[in-house]
Amino acid sequence: MHINSGTYTQEETFTLEDILNSIKTIHRLILWNDEVNTFEHVIYCLVKYVDYSTKQAQSIANKVHNEGKCAILEGSFTEMEVYRKILQQEKLTVSIE
């Protein structure tokens, strides 16, 4: 008997062309303001996962709060995707441009 635990996994596929284009293009990871996360949690995540200093993370958190969003990293799509997934697991609102 198989019991479904309610876990849902979404699989994403990319073509070779997608991957090659993503390597050549610089992408930005955007952190968005939301009504869910506290300043402390955002700062904690930026320090822990993105290796910002506490002062840098505080500055980013303030910019996101005041302007609605902030680019927090730049790099290949693949690299940004890794950080996006990590930060989304921490419930931060992030996207790739």
mmCIF file as gemmi writes it, N, C-alpha and C atoms, coordinates in Angstrom:
data_model
loop_
_atom_site.group_PDB
_atom_site.id
_atom_site.type_symbol
_atom_site.label_atom_id
_atom_site.label_alt_id
_atom_site.label_comp_id
_atom_site.label_asym_id
_atom_site.label_entity_id
_atom_site.label_seq_id
_atom_site.pdbx_PDB_ins_code
_atom_site.Cartn_x
_atom_site.Cartn_y
_atom_site.Cartn_z
_atom_site.occupancy
_atom_site.B_iso_or_equiv
_atom_site.pdbx_formal_charge
_atom_site.auth_seq_id
_atom_site.auth_asym_id
_atom_site.pdbx_PDB_model_num
ATOM 1 N N . MET Axp A 1 ? 0.841 -1.177 0 1 0 ? 1 A 1
ATOM 2 C CA . MET Axp A 1 ? 0 0 0 1 0 ? 1 A 1
ATOM 3 C C . MET Axp A 1 ? 0.887 1.241 0 1 0 ? 1 A 1
ATOM 4 N N . HIS Axp A 2 ? 0.606 2.182 -0.882 1 0 ? 2 A 1
ATOM 5 C CA . HIS Axp A 2 ? 1.39 3.422 -0.986 1 0 ? 2 A 1
ATOM 6 C C . HIS Axp A 2 ? 0.565 4.572 -0.421 1 0 ? 2 A 1
ATOM 7 N N . ILE Axp A 3 ? 1.143 5.277 0.522 1 0 ? 3 A 1
ATOM 8 C CA . ILE Axp A 3 ? 0.457 6.423 1.115 1 0 ? 3 A 1
ATOM 9 C C . ILE Axp A 3 ? 1.115 7.692 0.586 1 0 ? 3 A 1
ATOM 10 N N . ASN Axp A 4 ? 0.328 8.569 0.008 1 0 ? 4 A 1
ATOM 11 C CA . ASN Axp A 4 ? 0.823 9.833 -0.522 1 0 ? 4 A 1
ATOM 12 C C . ASN Axp A 4 ? 0.982 10.804 0.634 1 0 ? 4 A 1
ATOM 13 N N . SER Axp A 5 ? 2.19 11.303 0.813 1 0 ? 5 A 1
ATOM 14 C CA . SER Axp A 5 ? 2.461 12.214 1.923 1 0 ? 5 A 1
ATOM 15 C C . SER Axp A 5 ? 2.108 13.655 1.586 1 0 ? 5 A 1
ATOM 16 N N . GLY Axp A 6 ? 1.614 13.884 0.38 1 0 ? 6 A 1
ATOM 17 C CA . GLY Axp A 6 ? 1.257 15.239 -0.001 1 0 ? 6 A 1
ATOM 18 C C . GLY Axp A 6 ? 2.424 16.03 -0.558 1 0 ? 6 A 1
ATOM 19 N N . THR Axp A 7 ? 3.556 15.385 -0.723 1 0 ? 7 A 1
ATOM 20 C CA . THR Axp A 7 ? 4.729 16.053 -1.269 1 0 ? 7 A 1
ATOM 21 C C . THR Axp A 7 ? 4.606 16.136 -2.775 1 0 ? 7 A 1
ATOM 22 N N . TYR Axp A 8 ? 4.879 17.316 -3.31 1 0 ? 8 A 1
ATOM 23 C CA . TYR Axp A 8 ? 4.796 17.535 -4.754 1 0 ? 8 A 1
ATOM 24 C C . TYR Axp A 8 ? 6.143 18.028 -5.248 1 0 ? 8 A 1
ATOM 25 N N . THR Axp A 9 ? 6.688 17.364 -6.235 1 0 ? 9 A 1
ATOM 26 C CA . THR Axp A 9 ? 7.966 17.766 -6.82 1 0 ? 9 A 1
ATOM 27 C C . THR Axp A 9 ? 7.737 18.159 -8.261 1 0 ? 9 A 1
ATOM 28 N N . GLN Axp A 10 ? 8.207 19.34 -8.609 1 0 ? 10 A 1
ATOM 29 C CA . GLN Axp A 10 ? 8.082 19.806 -9.988 1 0 ? 10 A 1
ATOM 30 C C . GLN Axp A 10 ? 9.425 19.626 -10.671 1 0 ? 10 A 1
ATOM 31 N N . GLU Axp A 11 ? 9.398 18.969 -11.807 1 0 ? 11 A 1
ATOM 32 C CA . GLU Axp A 11 ? 10.619 18.739 -12.563 1 0 ? 11 A 1
ATOM 33 C C . GLU Axp A 11 ? 10.743 19.811 -13.641 1 0 ? 11 A 1
ATOM 34 N N . GLU Axp A 12 ? 11.954 20.363 -13.77 1 0 ? 12 A 1
ATOM 35 C CA . GLU Axp A 12 ? 12.188 21.364 -14.801 1 0 ? 12 A 1
ATOM 36 C C . GLU Axp A 12 ? 13.192 20.793 -15.799 1 0 ? 12 A 1
ATOM 37 N N . THR Axp A 13 ? 12.926 21.004 -17.076 1 0 ? 13 A 1
ATOM 38 C CA . THR Axp A 13 ? 13.853 20.529 -18.093 1 0 ? 13 A 1
ATOM 39 C C . THR Axp A 13 ? 14.326 21.709 -18.933 1 0 ? 13 A 1
ATOM 40 N N . PHE Axp A 14 ? 15.562 21.631 -19.367 1 0 ? 14 A 1
ATOM 41 C CA . PHE Axp A 14 ? 16.165 22.669 -20.182 1 0 ? 14 A 1
ATOM 42 C C . PHE Axp A 14 ? 16.786 22.025 -21.412 1 0 ? 14 A 1
ATOM 43 N N . THR Axp A 15 ? 16.702 22.697 -22.561 1 0 ? 15 A 1
ATOM 44 C CA . THR Axp A 15 ? 17.363 22.203 -23.761 1 0 ? 15 A 1
ATOM 45 C C . THR Axp A 15 ? 18.827 22.597 -23.705 1 0 ? 15 A 1
ATOM 46 N N . LEU Axp A 16 ? 19.645 21.975 -24.545 1 0 ? 16 A 1
ATOM 47 C CA . LEU Axp A 16 ? 21.05 22.335 -24.628 1 0 ? 16 A 1
ATOM 48 C C . LEU Axp A 16 ? 21.19 23.808 -25.001 1 0 ? 16 A 1
ATOM 49 N N . GLU Axp A 17 ? 20.355 24.276 -25.906 1 0 ? 17 A 1
ATOM 50 C CA . GLU Axp A 17 ? 20.394 25.682 -26.315 1 0 ? 17 A 1
ATOM 51 C C . GLU Axp A 17 ? 20.105 26.61 -25.126 1 0 ? 17 A 1
ATOM 52 N N . ASP Axp A 18 ? 19.14 26.249 -24.289 1 0 ? 18 A 1
ATOM 53 C CA . ASP Axp A 18 ? 18.839 27.031 -23.087 1 0 ? 18 A 1
ATOM 54 C C . ASP Axp A 18 ? 20.06 27.124 -22.183 1 0 ? 18 A 1
ATOM 55 N N . ILE Axp A 19 ? 20.704 25.996 -21.993 1 0 ? 19 A 1
ATOM 56 C CA . ILE Axp A 19 ? 21.87 25.944 -21.102 1 0 ? 19 A 1
ATOM 57 C C . ILE Axp A 19 ? 23.019 26.767 -21.67 1 0 ? 19 A 1
ATOM 58 N N . LEU Axp A 20 ? 23.314 26.618 -22.955 1 0 ? 20 A 1
ATOM 59 C CA . LEU Axp A 20 ? 24.405 27.381 -23.562 1 0 ? 20 A 1
ATOM 60 C C . LEU Axp A 20 ? 24.128 28.875 -23.529 1 0 ? 20 A 1
ATOM 61 N N . ASN Axp A 21 ? 22.896 29.269 -23.801 1 0 ? 21 A 1
ATOM 62 C CA . ASN Axp A 21 ? 22.54 30.688 -23.74 1 0 ? 21 A 1
ATOM 63 C C . ASN Axp A 21 ? 22.647 31.226 -22.323 1 0 ? 21 A 1
ATOM 64 N N . SER Axp A 22 ? 22.288 30.42 -21.347 1 0 ? 22 A 1
ATOM 65 C CA . SER Axp A 22 ? 22.34 30.88 -19.964 1 0 ? 22 A 1
ATOM 66 C C . SER Axp A 22 ? 23.771 31.094 -19.494 1 0 ? 22 A 1
ATOM 67 N N . ILE Axp A 23 ? 24.695 30.339 -20.046 1 0 ? 23 A 1
ATOM 68 C CA . ILE Axp A 23 ? 26.099 30.492 -19.672 1 0 ? 23 A 1
ATOM 69 C C . ILE Axp A 23 ? 26.652 31.81 -20.205 1 0 ? 23 A 1
ATOM 70 N N . LYS Axp A 24 ? 26.214 32.211 -21.382 1 0 ? 24 A 1
ATOM 71 C CA . LYS Axp A 24 ? 26.726 33.421 -22.024 1 0 ? 24 A 1
ATOM 72 C C . LYS Axp A 24 ? 26.098 34.697 -21.466 1 0 ? 24 A 1
ATOM 73 N N . THR Axp A 25 ? 24.923 34.6 -20.919 1 0 ? 25 A 1
ATOM 74 C CA . THR Axp A 25 ? 24.176 35.767 -20.475 1 0 ? 25 A 1
ATOM 75 C C . THR Axp A 25 ? 24.35 35.963 -18.977 1 0 ? 25 A 1
ATOM 76 N N . ILE Axp A 26 ? 24.511 37.217 -18.571 1 0 ? 26 A 1
ATOM 77 C CA . ILE Axp A 26 ? 24.563 37.533 -17.151 1 0 ? 26 A 1
ATOM 78 C C . ILE Axp A 26 ? 23.128 37.708 -16.651 1 0 ? 26 A 1
ATOM 79 N N . HIS Axp A 27 ? 22.791 36.981 -15.621 1 0 ? 27 A 1
ATOM 80 C CA . HIS Axp A 27 ? 21.467 37.059 -15.01 1 0 ? 27 A 1
ATOM 81 C C . HIS Axp A 27 ? 21.602 37.656 -13.615 1 0 ? 27 A 1
ATOM 82 N N . ARG Axp A 28 ? 20.51 38.23 -13.155 1 0 ? 28 A 1
ATOM 83 C CA . ARG Axp A 28 ? 20.501 38.836 -11.827 1 0 ? 28 A 1
ATOM 84 C C . ARG Axp A 28 ? 19.459 38.142 -10.962 1 0 ? 28 A 1
ATOM 85 N N . LEU Axp A 29 ? 19.832 37.897 -9.718 1 0 ? 29 A 1
ATOM 86 C CA . LEU Axp A 29 ? 18.895 37.355 -8.739 1 0 ? 29 A 1
ATOM 87 C C . LEU Axp A 29 ? 18.275 38.542 -8.008 1 0 ? 29 A 1
ATOM 88 N N . ILE Axp A 30 ? 16.946 38.623 -8.066 1 0 ? 30 A 1
ATOM 89 C CA . ILE Axp A 30 ? 16.214 39.749 -7.493 1 0 ? 30 A 1
ATOM 90 C C . ILE Axp A 30 ? 15.51 39.295 -6.218 1 0 ? 30 A 1
ATOM 91 N N . LEU Axp A 31 ? 15.71 40.046 -5.147 1 0 ? 31 A 1
ATOM 92 C CA . LEU Axp A 31 ? 14.998 39.831 -3.894 1 0 ? 31 A 1
ATOM 93 C C . LEU Axp A 31 ? 13.872 40.853 -3.831 1 0 ? 31 A 1
ATOM 94 N N . TRP Axp A 32 ? 12.645 40.363 -3.607 1 0 ? 32 A 1
ATOM 95 C CA . TRP Axp A 32 ? 11.445 41.21 -3.606 1 0 ? 32 A 1
ATOM 96 C C . TRP Axp A 32 ? 10.953 41.434 -2.187 1 0 ? 32 A 1
ATOM 97 N N . ASN Axp A 33 ? 10.364 42.589 -1.981 1 0 ? 33 A 1
ATOM 98 C CA . ASN Axp A 33 ? 9.724 42.884 -0.715 1 0 ? 33 A 1
ATOM 99 C C . ASN Axp A 33 ? 8.465 42.02 -0.589 1 0 ? 33 A 1
ATOM 100 N N . ASP Axp A 34 ? 8.174 41.574 0.609 1 0 ? 34 A 1
ATOM 101 C CA . ASP Axp A 34 ? 6.934 40.856 0.862 1 0 ? 34 A 1
ATOM 102 C C . ASP Axp A 34 ? 6.451 41.202 2.261 1 0 ? 34 A 1
ATOM 103 N N . GLU Axp A 35 ? 5.267 40.765 2.566 1 0 ? 35 A 1
ATOM 104 C CA . GLU Axp A 35 ? 4.67 41.06 3.872 1 0 ? 35 A 1
ATOM 105 C C . GLU Axp A 35 ? 4.837 39.895 4.847 1 0 ? 35 A 1
ATOM 106 N N . VAL Axp A 36 ? 5.686 38.93 4.474 1 0 ? 36 A 1
ATOM 107 C CA . VAL Axp A 36 ? 5.813 37.703 5.261 1 0 ? 36 A 1
ATOM 108 C C . VAL Axp A 36 ? 7.091 37.688 6.094 1 0 ? 36 A 1
ATOM 109 N N . ASN Axp A 37 ? 8.212 37.997 5.464 1 0 ? 37 A 1
ATOM 110 C CA . ASN Axp A 37 ? 9.513 37.842 6.11 1 0 ? 37 A 1
ATOM 111 C C . ASN Axp A 37 ? 9.911 39.073 6.919 1 0 ? 37 A 1
ATOM 112 N N . THR Axp A 38 ? 10.534 38.809 8.05 1 0 ? 38 A 1
ATOM 113 C CA . THR Axp A 38 ? 11.038 39.896 8.888 1 0 ? 38 A 1
ATOM 114 C C . THR Axp A 38 ? 12.4 40.359 8.373 1 0 ? 38 A 1
ATOM 115 N N . PHE Axp A 39 ? 12.788 41.561 8.771 1 0 ? 39 A 1
ATOM 116 C CA . PHE Axp A 39 ? 14.124 42.055 8.436 1 0 ? 39 A 1
ATOM 117 C C . PHE Axp A 39 ? 15.171 41.074 8.941 1 0 ? 39 A 1
ATOM 118 N N . GLU Axp A 40 ? 14.98 40.569 10.151 1 0 ? 40 A 1
ATOM 119 C CA . GLU Axp A 40 ? 15.964 39.662 10.761 1 0 ? 40 A 1
ATOM 120 C C . GLU Axp A 40 ? 16.144 38.399 9.937 1 0 ? 40 A 1
ATOM 121 N N . HIS Axp A 41 ? 15.037 37.839 9.424 1 0 ? 41 A 1
ATOM 122 C CA . HIS Axp A 41 ? 15.13 36.614 8.63 1 0 ? 41 A 1
ATOM 123 C C . HIS Axp A 41 ? 15.83 36.875 7.295 1 0 ? 41 A 1
ATOM 124 N N . VAL Axp A 42 ? 15.487 37.98 6.644 1 0 ? 42 A 1
ATOM 125 C CA . VAL Axp A 42 ? 16.132 38.329 5.369 1 0 ? 42 A 1
ATOM 126 C C . VAL Axp A 42 ? 17.63 38.504 5.587 1 0 ? 42 A 1
ATOM 127 N N . ILE Axp A 43 ? 18.005 39.248 6.612 1 0 ? 43 A 1
ATOM 128 C CA . ILE Axp A 43 ? 19.422 39.49 6.91 1 0 ? 43 A 1
ATOM 129 C C . ILE Axp A 43 ? 20.133 38.167 7.206 1 0 ? 43 A 1
ATOM 130 N N . TYR Axp A 44 ? 19.515 37.331 8.023 1 0 ? 44 A 1
ATOM 131 C CA . TYR Axp A 44 ? 20.079 36.018 8.35 1 0 ? 44 A 1
ATOM 132 C C . TYR Axp A 44 ? 20.361 35.213 7.076 1 0 ? 44 A 1
ATOM 133 N N . CYS Axp A 45 ? 19.383 35.156 6.169 1 0 ? 45 A 1
ATOM 134 C CA . CYS Axp A 45 ? 19.534 34.375 4.929 1 0 ? 45 A 1
ATOM 135 C C . CYS Axp A 45 ? 20.631 34.948 4.028 1 0 ? 45 A 1
ATOM 136 N N . LEU Axp A 46 ? 20.7 36.255 3.915 1 0 ? 46 A 1
ATOM 137 C CA . LEU Axp A 46 ? 21.721 36.874 3.065 1 0 ? 46 A 1
ATOM 138 C C . LEU Axp A 46 ? 23.124 36.616 3.617 1 0 ? 46 A 1
ATOM 139 N N . VAL Axp A 47 ? 23.252 36.636 4.921 1 0 ? 47 A 1
ATOM 140 C CA . VAL Axp A 47 ? 24.553 36.36 5.546 1 0 ? 47 A 1
ATOM 141 C C . VAL Axp A 47 ? 24.907 34.884 5.403 1 0 ? 47 A 1
ATOM 142 N N . LYS Axp A 48 ? 23.952 34.002 5.704 1 0 ? 48 A 1
ATOM 143 C CA . LYS Axp A 48 ? 24.215 32.56 5.705 1 0 ? 48 A 1
ATOM 144 C C . LYS Axp A 48 ? 24.444 31.992 4.309 1 0 ? 48 A 1
ATOM 145 N N . TYR Axp A 49 ? 23.582 32.352 3.36 1 0 ? 49 A 1
ATOM 146 C CA . TYR Axp A 49 ? 23.609 31.692 2.056 1 0 ? 49 A 1
ATOM 147 C C . TYR Axp A 49 ? 24.326 32.478 0.964 1 0 ? 49 A 1
ATOM 148 N N . VAL Axp A 50 ? 24.336 33.81 1.063 1 0 ? 50 A 1
ATOM 149 C CA . VAL Axp A 50 ? 24.916 34.616 -0.012 1 0 ? 50 A 1
ATOM 150 C C . VAL Axp A 50 ? 26.243 35.222 0.419 1 0 ? 50 A 1
ATOM 151 N N . ASP Axp A 51 ? 26.614 35.011 1.677 1 0 ? 51 A 1
ATOM 152 C CA . ASP Axp A 51 ? 27.911 35.409 2.211 1 0 ? 51 A 1
ATOM 153 C C . ASP Axp A 51 ? 28.095 36.925 2.285 1 0 ? 51 A 1
ATOM 154 N N . TYR Axp A 52 ? 27.012 37.647 2.517 1 0 ? 52 A 1
ATOM 155 C CA . TYR Axp A 52 ? 27.118 39.082 2.764 1 0 ? 52 A 1
ATOM 156 C C . TYR Axp A 52 ? 27.471 39.308 4.227 1 0 ? 52 A 1
ATOM 157 N N . SER Axp A 53 ? 28.108 40.437 4.512 1 0 ? 53 A 1
ATOM 158 C CA . SER Axp A 53 ? 28.32 40.825 5.909 1 0 ? 53 A 1
ATOM 159 C C . SER Axp A 53 ? 26.973 41.259 6.478 1 0 ? 53 A 1
ATOM 160 N N . THR Axp A 54 ? 26.871 41.324 7.778 1 0 ? 54 A 1
ATOM 161 C CA . THR Axp A 54 ? 25.624 41.765 8.405 1 0 ? 54 A 1
ATOM 162 C C . THR Axp A 54 ? 25.273 43.173 7.95 1 0 ? 54 A 1
ATOM 163 N N . LYS Axp A 55 ? 26.259 44.047 7.879 1 0 ? 55 A 1
ATOM 164 C CA . LYS Axp A 55 ? 26.017 45.432 7.455 1 0 ? 55 A 1
ATOM 165 C C . LYS Axp A 55 ? 25.506 45.492 6.011 1 0 ? 55 A 1
ATOM 166 N N . GLN Axp A 56 ? 26.112 44.7 5.119 1 0 ? 56 A 1
ATOM 167 C CA . GLN Axp A 56 ? 25.656 44.646 3.719 1 0 ? 56 A 1
ATOM 168 C C . GLN Axp A 56 ? 24.227 44.112 3.642 1 0 ? 56 A 1
ATOM 169 N N . ALA Axp A 57 ? 23.952 43.056 4.397 1 0 ? 57 A 1
ATOM 170 C CA . ALA Axp A 57 ? 22.628 42.446 4.385 1 0 ? 57 A 1
ATOM 171 C C . ALA Axp A 57 ? 21.574 43.415 4.916 1 0 ? 57 A 1
ATOM 172 N N . GLN Axp A 58 ? 21.918 44.202 5.935 1 0 ? 58 A 1
ATOM 173 C CA . GLN Axp A 58 ? 20.992 45.204 6.467 1 0 ? 58 A 1
ATOM 174 C C . GLN Axp A 58 ? 20.687 46.258 5.405 1 0 ? 58 A 1
ATOM 175 N N . SER Axp A 59 ? 21.705 46.677 4.682 1 0 ? 59 A 1
ATOM 176 C CA . SER Axp A 59 ? 21.535 47.67 3.623 1 0 ? 59 A 1
ATOM 177 C C . SER Axp A 59 ? 20.613 47.137 2.526 1 0 ? 59 A 1
ATOM 178 N N . ILE Axp A 60 ? 20.806 45.888 2.135 1 0 ? 60 A 1
ATOM 179 C CA . ILE Axp A 60 ? 19.957 45.264 1.114 1 0 ? 60 A 1
ATOM 180 C C . ILE Axp A 60 ? 18.519 45.159 1.614 1 0 ? 60 A 1
ATOM 181 N N . ALA Axp A 61 ? 18.34 44.723 2.862 1 0 ? 61 A 1
ATOM 182 C CA . ALA Axp A 61 ? 16.993 44.588 3.429 1 0 ? 61 A 1
ATOM 183 C C . ALA Axp A 61 ? 16.273 45.939 3.433 1 0 ? 61 A 1
ATOM 184 N N . ASN Axp A 62 ? 16.984 46.999 3.777 1 0 ? 62 A 1
ATOM 185 C CA . ASN Axp A 62 ? 16.386 48.338 3.759 1 0 ? 62 A 1
ATOM 186 C C . ASN Axp A 62 ? 16.01 48.761 2.345 1 0 ? 62 A 1
ATOM 187 N N . LYS Axp A 63 ? 16.891 48.478 1.372 1 0 ? 63 A 1
ATOM 188 C CA . LYS Axp A 63 ? 16.604 48.838 -0.014 1 0 ? 63 A 1
ATOM 189 C C . LYS Axp A 63 ? 15.372 48.084 -0.517 1 0 ? 63 A 1
ATOM 190 N N . VAL Axp A 64 ? 15.286 46.805 -0.222 1 0 ? 64 A 1
ATOM 191 C CA . VAL Axp A 64 ? 14.131 46.003 -0.635 1 0 ? 64 A 1
ATOM 192 C C . VAL Axp A 64 ? 12.854 46.565 -0.003 1 0 ? 64 A 1
ATOM 193 N N . HIS Axp A 65 ? 12.93 46.907 1.27 1 0 ? 65 A 1
ATOM 194 C CA . HIS Axp A 65 ? 11.767 47.45 1.975 1 0 ? 65 A 1
ATOM 195 C C . HIS Axp A 65 ? 11.327 48.784 1.361 1 0 ? 65 A 1
ATOM 196 N N . ASN Axp A 66 ? 12.284 49.649 1.038 1 0 ? 66 A 1
ATOM 197 C CA . ASN Axp A 66 ? 11.969 50.993 0.54 1 0 ? 66 A 1
ATOM 198 C C . ASN Axp A 66 ? 11.653 51.041 -0.95 1 0 ? 66 A 1
ATOM 199 N N . GLU Axp A 67 ? 12.319 50.194 -1.742 1 0 ? 67 A 1
ATOM 200 C CA . GLU Axp A 67 ? 12.178 50.256 -3.201 1 0 ? 67 A 1
ATOM 201 C C . GLU Axp A 67 ? 11.387 49.095 -3.793 1 0 ? 67 A 1
ATOM 202 N N . GLY Axp A 68 ? 11.103 48.083 -2.987 1 0 ? 68 A 1
ATOM 203 C CA . GLY Axp A 68 ? 10.302 46.958 -3.458 1 0 ? 68 A 1
ATOM 204 C C . GLY Axp A 68 ? 11.098 45.773 -3.964 1 0 ? 68 A 1
ATOM 205 N N . LYS Axp A 69 ? 12.353 46.017 -4.353 1 0 ? 69 A 1
ATOM 206 C CA . LYS Axp A 69 ? 13.196 44.915 -4.831 1 0 ? 69 A 1
ATOM 207 C C . LYS Axp A 69 ? 14.646 45.366 -4.853 1 0 ? 69 A 1
ATOM 208 N N . CYS Axp A 70 ? 15.543 44.392 -4.997 1 0 ? 70 A 1
ATOM 209 C CA . CYS Axp A 70 ? 16.975 44.682 -5.089 1 0 ? 70 A 1
ATOM 210 C C . CYS Axp A 70 ? 17.672 43.492 -5.758 1 0 ? 70 A 1
ATOM 211 N N . ALA Axp A 71 ? 18.569 43.789 -6.696 1 0 ? 71 A 1
ATOM 212 C CA . ALA Axp A 71 ? 19.405 42.737 -7.285 1 0 ? 71 A 1
ATOM 213 C C . ALA Axp A 71 ? 20.466 42.373 -6.244 1 0 ? 71 A 1
ATOM 214 N N . ILE Axp A 72 ? 20.534 41.098 -5.885 1 0 ? 72 A 1
ATOM 215 C CA . ILE Axp A 72 ? 21.466 40.696 -4.834 1 0 ? 72 A 1
ATOM 216 C C . ILE Axp A 72 ? 22.66 39.89 -5.344 1 0 ? 72 A 1
ATOM 217 N N . LEU Axp A 73 ? 22.555 39.343 -6.554 1 0 ? 73 A 1
ATOM 218 C CA . LEU Axp A 73 ? 23.654 38.579 -7.15 1 0 ? 73 A 1
ATOM 219 C C . LEU Axp A 73 ? 23.591 38.676 -8.66 1 0 ? 73 A 1
ATOM 220 N N . GLU Axp A 74 ? 24.738 38.504 -9.31 1 0 ? 74 A 1
ATOM 221 C CA . GLU Axp A 74 ? 24.798 38.403 -10.769 1 0 ? 74 A 1
ATOM 222 C C . GLU Axp A 74 ? 25.656 37.214 -11.137 1 0 ? 74 A 1
ATOM 223 N N . GLY Axp A 75 ? 25.293 36.554 -12.233 1 0 ? 75 A 1
ATOM 224 C CA . GLY Axp A 75 ? 26.071 35.421 -12.708 1 0 ? 75 A 1
ATOM 225 C C . GLY Axp A 75 ? 25.306 34.658 -13.769 1 0 ? 75 A 1
ATOM 226 N N . SER Axp A 76 ? 25.728 33.435 -13.998 1 0 ? 76 A 1
ATOM 227 C CA . SER Axp A 76 ? 25.054 32.598 -14.99 1 0 ? 76 A 1
ATOM 228 C C . SER Axp A 76 ? 23.677 32.208 -14.474 1 0 ? 76 A 1
ATOM 229 N N . PHE Axp A 77 ? 22.807 31.831 -15.401 1 0 ? 77 A 1
ATOM 230 C CA . PHE Axp A 77 ? 21.467 31.397 -15.006 1 0 ? 77 A 1
ATOM 231 C C . PHE Axp A 77 ? 21.546 30.218 -14.041 1 0 ? 77 A 1
ATOM 232 N N . THR Axp A 78 ? 22.428 29.289 -14.334 1 0 ? 78 A 1
ATOM 233 C CA . THR Axp A 78 ? 22.56 28.092 -13.509 1 0 ? 78 A 1
ATOM 234 C C . THR Axp A 78 ? 22.939 28.454 -12.075 1 0 ? 78 A 1
ATOM 235 N N . GLU Axp A 79 ? 23.896 29.354 -11.933 1 0 ? 79 A 1
ATOM 236 C CA . GLU Axp A 79 ? 24.314 29.785 -10.601 1 0 ? 79 A 1
ATOM 237 C C . GLU Axp A 79 ? 23.171 30.508 -9.88 1 0 ? 79 A 1
ATOM 238 N N . MET Axp A 80 ? 22.478 31.392 -10.584 1 0 ? 80 A 1
ATOM 239 C CA . MET Axp A 80 ? 21.371 32.128 -9.973 1 0 ? 80 A 1
ATOM 240 C C . MET Axp A 80 ? 20.233 31.191 -9.585 1 0 ? 80 A 1
ATOM 241 N N . GLU Axp A 81 ? 20.02 30.152 -10.391 1 0 ? 81 A 1
ATOM 242 C CA . GLU Axp A 81 ? 18.966 29.175 -10.114 1 0 ? 81 A 1
ATOM 243 C C . GLU Axp A 81 ? 19.242 28.431 -8.804 1 0 ? 81 A 1
ATOM 244 N N . VAL Axp A 82 ? 20.497 28.112 -8.547 1 0 ? 82 A 1
ATOM 245 C CA . VAL Axp A 82 ? 20.86 27.439 -7.297 1 0 ? 82 A 1
ATOM 246 C C . VAL Axp A 82 ? 20.504 28.333 -6.107 1 0 ? 82 A 1
ATOM 247 N N . TYR Axp A 83 ? 20.926 29.594 -6.171 1 0 ? 83 A 1
ATOM 248 C CA . TYR Axp A 83 ? 20.626 30.522 -5.082 1 0 ? 83 A 1
ATOM 249 C C . TYR Axp A 83 ? 19.119 30.775 -4.966 1 0 ? 83 A 1
ATOM 250 N N . ARG Axp A 84 ? 18.424 30.87 -6.093 1 0 ? 84 A 1
ATOM 251 C CA . ARG Axp A 84 ? 16.975 31.094 -6.072 1 0 ? 84 A 1
ATOM 252 C C . ARG Axp A 84 ? 16.284 29.975 -5.304 1 0 ? 84 A 1
ATOM 253 N N . LYS Axp A 85 ? 16.645 28.739 -5.604 1 0 ? 85 A 1
ATOM 254 C CA . LYS Axp A 85 ? 16.017 27.596 -4.95 1 0 ? 85 A 1
ATOM 255 C C . LYS Axp A 85 ? 16.306 27.572 -3.45 1 0 ? 85 A 1
ATOM 256 N N . ILE Axp A 86 ? 17.546 27.878 -3.084 1 0 ? 86 A 1
ATOM 257 C CA . ILE Axp A 86 ? 17.921 27.901 -1.66 1 0 ? 86 A 1
ATOM 258 C C . ILE Axp A 86 ? 17.116 28.962 -0.924 1 0 ? 86 A 1
ATOM 259 N N . LEU Axp A 87 ? 17.075 30.176 -1.478 1 0 ? 87 A 1
ATOM 260 C CA . LEU Axp A 87 ? 16.385 31.272 -0.805 1 0 ? 87 A 1
ATOM 261 C C . LEU Axp A 87 ? 14.87 31.061 -0.798 1 0 ? 87 A 1
ATOM 262 N N . GLN Axp A 88 ? 14.326 30.438 -1.84 1 0 ? 88 A 1
ATOM 263 C CA . GLN Axp A 88 ? 12.896 30.136 -1.84 1 0 ? 88 A 1
ATOM 264 C C . GLN Axp A 88 ? 12.557 29.102 -0.767 1 0 ? 88 A 1
ATOM 265 N N . GLN Axp A 89 ? 13.467 28.176 -0.507 1 0 ? 89 A 1
ATOM 266 C CA . GLN Axp A 89 ? 13.229 27.202 0.562 1 0 ? 89 A 1
ATOM 267 C C . GLN Axp A 89 ? 13.16 27.905 1.917 1 0 ? 89 A 1
ATOM 268 N N . GLU Axp A 90 ? 13.828 29.052 2.013 1 0 ? 90 A 1
ATOM 269 C CA . GLU Axp A 90 ? 13.77 29.864 3.235 1 0 ? 90 A 1
ATOM 270 C C . GLU Axp A 90 ? 12.582 30.824 3.215 1 0 ? 90 A 1
ATOM 271 N N . LYS Axp A 91 ? 11.728 30.679 2.205 1 0 ? 91 A 1
ATOM 272 C CA . LYS Axp A 91 ? 10.491 31.458 2.051 1 0 ? 91 A 1
ATOM 273 C C . LYS Axp A 91 ? 10.716 32.912 1.607 1 0 ? 91 A 1
ATOM 274 N N . LEU Axp A 92 ? 11.925 33.224 1.086 1 0 ? 92 A 1
ATOM 275 C CA . LEU Axp A 92 ? 12.143 34.553 0.526 1 0 ? 92 A 1
ATOM 276 C C . LEU Axp A 92 ? 11.535 34.613 -0.875 1 0 ? 92 A 1
ATOM 277 N N . THR Axp A 93 ? 11.132 35.799 -1.286 1 0 ? 93 A 1
ATOM 278 C CA . THR Axp A 93 ? 10.556 35.986 -2.61 1 0 ? 93 A 1
ATOM 279 C C . THR Axp A 93 ? 11.674 36.463 -3.534 1 0 ? 93 A 1
ATOM 280 N N . VAL Axp A 94 ? 12.104 35.573 -4.428 1 0 ? 94 A 1
ATOM 281 C CA . VAL Axp A 94 ? 13.216 35.872 -5.342 1 0 ? 94 A 1
ATOM 282 C C . VAL Axp A 94 ? 12.865 35.436 -6.748 1 0 ? 94 A 1
ATOM 283 N N . SER Axp A 95 ? 13.48 36.11 -7.718 1 0 ? 95 A 1
ATOM 284 C CA . SER Axp A 95 ? 13.306 35.751 -9.117 1 0 ? 95 A 1
ATOM 285 C C . SER Axp A 95 ? 14.609 36.01 -9.857 1 0 ? 95 A 1
ATOM 286 N N . ILE Axp A 96 ? 14.671 35.528 -11.082 1 0 ? 96 A 1
ATOM 287 C CA . ILE Axp A 96 ? 15.859 35.713 -11.918 1 0 ? 96 A 1
ATOM 288 C C . ILE Axp A 96 ? 15.479 36.581 -13.102 1 0 ? 96 A 1
ATOM 289 N N . GLU Axp A 97 ? 16.299 37.594 -13.369 1 0 ? 97 A 1
ATOM 290 C CA . GLU Axp A 97 ? 16.099 38.453 -14.555 1 0 ? 97 A 1
ATOM 291 C C . GLU Axp A 97 ? 17.281 38.27 -15.479 1 0 ? 97 A 1
